[in-house]
Amino acid sequence: MHRGNLPSHHSKRRSRFERTKPNNFWWQDRDEEIIAAVYLHGVLSTKQIADLFFGGSVSAATKRLRKLFDAGWLQRAFRPSGVGAPEALYLVERRRETVHCIADRLGWAEERVRRYWFPTQMLTDHFLEVNAFRVTIEISCRKNGVLLELWEDERFCVDRIRDDGGKVKVFAPDAYFRFFKDGTLWAYFLEWDRGTESVGRIRQKAENYATYWRKGFYTDRYGLRGFRVLWVTKEERADELMGATEKVEGAPPFWWATREVVQECKDILTEPIWTVKGERRALLS
C-alpha cells in the first residue's frame, strides 16, 4: 500500500525534536501496524514499539520510527528519564492521511477514529504506567499462545451507572480487557493506584463495581456475565485497601498485587502474583 510523503520541516542539523526531510522513504506494510498500534495505545515508547514489532531491537525500531516521524506519520513527546537523554514517546500525527490509514487498518469509520483520538492531557505518569502494563500483557499473551481479544483504555470503557438511590454516576475504570485460550474467556477491569486517592474513594470505586455487576450494567454493555477486577497498588497501601473493600456487598472478585511485583515479574499471565481472598493466583487460573 503506497503512502506518499507528507510535508516536513527542513533542518540543516538533524534534531531529535524537529523533523528533517526524509530520505528514501518507502512505505512498509509494518508501518500501518505500528501507526494503528500507537493510535490504539494512545502513546508508545521506542522500547515498547521495539518489543512489539522489532523483536526487542531498539536500534531497528529507532531507525524506522525516525523515518515515520520525519515523514509526518508520528509525532514525538519526551519524558525526562533522570539519566541521559529524555525517553522518546510516540503519538499519531493527526492528519487526514493518518486518519484514513488507521480507519483502513482497523475497519472503522473515519469519524470513529477521530472521536477516540488520544487527548494530550491524558499523557500522564498514571496513563503511561497503565499502558506499560498493557504492553506487558500483550507480550505475555504472545508468549503463551493467548488471544488478547479486547483491550479498552479509559477512552473506550467509560460508562454510566445508576445506584440504588437512582443517582447516575460515571463509571470510569483505568482499562477493561479480555483474553481467550482453550475455550475459556477471562475478563478483567483494571484499577492502577498510585497512592493519590483516599481510602474512601477506593471503597467507592469498589461499590461502583458491585453496582455494575449486580444490576446488570456489565451484561447490558458487553453481553457477558462475569468479570474480575485487578487492583494494583503500592505495597504500603495494599493491606489497608484490601481491608476497606473486602466487605463491599455483591462485589465481583477483587484481585490484588503491588506495583513493584507487577513491574518485576517475568510473565504476567502465569506467575501467581495476585492475592484473591488470601490465596495466590495467576491470571490464567
C-alpha positions in Angstrom: 0.0 0.0 0.0 1.6 3.2 -1.1 1.6 6.2 1.1 3.1 9.5 -0.2 5.4 11.6 1.9 3.7 14.3 4.0 5.2 17.8 4.3 8.1 18.0 6.7 10.2 20.8 8.1 13.7 21.1 6.7 16.6 21.5 9.1 20.3 21.7 8.3 21.1 19.8 11.5 19.4 16.6 12.5 17.4 17.1 15.7 15.5 14.8 18.0 12.8 17.5 18.4 12.3 18.7 14.8 11.5 16.9 11.6 14.0 16.8 8.8 13.4 16.0 5.1 13.1 12.2 4.9 15.5 10.5 2.5 14.4 7.4 0.5 11.2 6.9 2.5 9.3 3.9 1.2 6.1 2.7 2.8 6.3 -0.7 4.5 3.3 -2.9 5.5 4.5 -2.9 9.1 4.2 0.9 9.2 0.4 0.6 9.1 0.5 -1.9 12.0 2.7 0.5 14.0 0.6 3.5 13.4 -2.6 1.7 14.3 -1.0 0.3 17.5 0.2 3.7 18.5 -3.3 5.1 17.9 -5.0 2.3 20.0 -2.5 2.6 22.8 -2.6 6.4 22.7 1.2 6.6 23.2 4.1 4.1 23.0 7.8 4.5 23.8 10.6 3.4 21.5 11.3 0.4 23.7 7.7 -0.7 23.7 7.5 -0.5 19.9 10.7 -2.4 19.7 9.3 -5.2 21.9 6.0 -5.3 19.9 7.3 -5.1 16.4 11.1 -5.4 16.1 11.8 -8.4 18.3 13.2 -6.2 21.0 15.7 -4.4 18.8 15.7 -0.8 19.9 18.1 0.3 17.2 15.9 -1.1 14.4 12.8 0.5 15.9 14.6 3.8 16.3 15.6 4.0 12.7 12.1 3.2 11.4 10.4 5.5 13.9 12.7 8.3 12.8 11.5 7.9 9.2 7.8 7.8 10.2 8.4 10.9 12.4 10.2 12.8 9.6 7.5 11.7 7.1 4.8 13.2 9.3 3.0 10.0 10.4 4.1 10.1 14.0 4.8 12.9 16.5 7.1 12.8 19.4 6.9 13.8 23.0 9.7 13.4 25.6 9.6 12.3 29.2 12.7 13.1 31.3 14.2 9.8 32.5 16.6 11.4 35.0 19.7 9.9 33.4 20.9 10.6 29.9 18.7 11.8 27.0 14.9 12.0 27.5 12.9 9.0 26.6 11.1 9.3 23.2 7.3 8.7 23.3 5.4 8.4 20.0 1.8 9.6 19.3 0.0 9.6 16.0 0.1 12.8 14.0 -3.5 14.0 13.5 -3.8 14.5 9.7 -6.2 13.3 7.1 -3.7 10.7 5.8 -3.2 9.1 9.3 -6.9 9.1 10.0 -7.5 7.2 6.7 -4.6 4.8 7.4 -6.0 3.9 10.8 -9.6 3.6 9.6 -8.4 1.3 6.8 -6.3 -0.8 9.2 -9.0 -1.2 11.9 -12.0 -1.4 9.6 -13.5 1.7 11.4 -15.4 4.7 10.0 -13.1 7.7 9.9 -15.5 9.6 12.3 -15.0 6.9 14.9 -11.2 7.2 14.6 -11.5 11.0 15.2 -13.9 10.6 18.1 -11.4 8.4 20.1 -8.3 10.3 19.3 -5.9 10.3 22.2 -6.1 13.7 24.0 -2.6 15.0 25.0 -3.9 15.9 28.5 -4.0 12.1 29.2 -0.2 11.9 28.8 0.4 11.5 32.5 2.5 9.1 34.6 -0.6 7.3 35.5 -1.6 6.6 31.9 1.9 5.7 30.9 2.1 3.1 33.8 -1.2 1.6 32.8 0.0 1.5 29.2 3.2 -0.3 30.2 1.0 -2.9 32.0 -0.9 -3.3 28.7 2.2 -3.9 26.7 3.3 -6.5 29.3 0.0 -8.3 28.9 0.3 -8.2 25.1 3.8 -9.7 25.2 2.8 -12.4 27.7 -0.2 -13.3 25.5 2.1 -13.9 22.5 4.5 -15.9 24.6 1.7 -18.2 26.0 -0.4 -18.5 22.8 -3.2 -16.5 24.3 -5.6 -14.3 22.2 -5.9 -10.8 23.7 -9.4 -10.4 22.3 -10.1 -6.9 23.5 -8.4 -4.0 25.3 -10.2 -0.8 26.1 -8.4 2.0 27.9 -10.2 4.8 29.7 -11.2 6.5 26.5 -13.3 3.5 25.5 -14.6 1.7 28.6 -16.2 4.7 30.4 -19.8 4.1 31.2 -22.7 5.4 33.4 -24.4 3.6 36.2 -27.5 4.2 38.3 -27.1 3.3 42.0 -29.9 2.0 44.3 -30.9 5.6 45.1 -31.3 6.5 41.5 -28.3 8.6 41.3 -26.4 8.5 37.9 -22.6 8.1 38.3 -19.7 7.9 35.9 -18.1 4.5 35.8 -14.5 5.0 34.7 -12.1 2.1 35.1 -8.5 2.5 34.0 -8.9 -0.3 31.5 -11.0 -3.3 30.5 -9.6 -6.3 28.7 -10.4 -9.9 27.8 -8.2 -12.8 26.7 -9.1 -16.2 25.3 -7.5 -19.6 25.4 -8.6 -23.3 25.2 -12.3 -22.4 25.1 -12.1 -20.1 28.2 -12.6 -16.4 28.2 -11.2 -14.2 31.0 -12.5 -10.7 31.5 -10.8 -8.0 33.7 -11.2 -4.4 34.7 -8.0 -2.7 35.9 -7.5 -0.2 38.7 -4.0 1.2 38.9 -3.5 3.0 42.2 -0.6 5.5 42.5 -1.5 6.4 46.1 -3.1 9.7 45.2 -6.7 8.8 46.1 -8.2 8.4 49.6 -9.2 5.0 51.1 -12.8 6.3 51.0 -12.5 6.9 47.3 -11.2 3.4 46.7 -14.1 1.9 48.6 -16.5 4.0 46.5 -14.9 2.5 43.3 -15.4 -1.0 44.8 -19.0 -0.2 45.4 -19.4 1.1 41.8 -18.0 -2.3 40.6 -20.6 -4.0 42.8 -23.4 -1.9 41.2 -22.0 -2.6 37.7 -22.0 -6.3 38.4 -25.2 -6.7 40.5 -27.6 -4.5 38.4 -26.6 -6.0 35.1 -24.9 -2.9 33.5 -21.9 -5.0 32.6 -24.1 -7.6 30.8 -26.0 -4.9 29.0 -22.8 -3.4 27.6 -20.6 -6.4 26.9 -23.1 -9.3 26.7 -21.2 -11.3 29.4 -22.0 -12.1 33.0 -18.8 -12.3 34.9 -15.6 -10.3 35.4 -12.7 -9.8 37.8 -11.2 -6.6 39.0 -7.4 -6.2 39.2 -6.2 -3.7 41.8 -2.5 -2.7 41.5 -1.3 -0.5 44.4 1.7 0.4 46.4 3.0 -2.2 48.9 2.4 0.1 51.8 -1.3 0.6 50.9 -2.2 -3.0 49.9 -3.5 -4.3 53.3 -5.4 -1.1 54.1 -7.2 -1.0 50.7 -8.0 -4.8 50.7 -9.5 -4.3 54.2 -11.6 -1.3 53.0 -13.1 -3.2 50.1 -13.5 -6.8 51.3 -16.9 -6.1 52.9 -18.5 -4.5 49.9 -21.6 -6.5 49.3 -22.4 -8.0 45.9 -18.9 -7.2 44.5 -17.1 -9.2 41.8 -13.8 -10.9 42.7 -11.1 -8.4 43.6 -7.5 -9.4 42.7 -4.7 -7.5 44.3 -1.0 -7.1 43.5 1.6 -4.5 44.3 3.1 -2.2 41.6 6.6 -3.4 42.5 5.8 -7.1 42.0 3.8 -6.5 38.8 6.7 -4.4 37.2 9.3 -7.0 38.2 7.5 -10.2 37.2 8.7 -12.1 34.1 5.4 -13.5 32.9 2.3 -11.5 33.9 -0.1 -14.3 32.9 1.4 -17.3 34.5 3.1 -16.1 37.7 0.9 -16.3 40.9 1.4 -12.7 41.9 -2.2 -11.9 42.7 -3.9 -12.2 46.1 -7.6 -13.3 46.0 -9.3 -13.9 49.3 -6.0 -14.8 50.9 -4.8 -17.1 48.1 -2.1 -16.5 45.5 -3.3 -16.9 41.9 -2.1 -16.4 38.3 -4.3 -14.6 35.8 -4.6 -17.8 33.7 -6.4 -19.6 36.5 
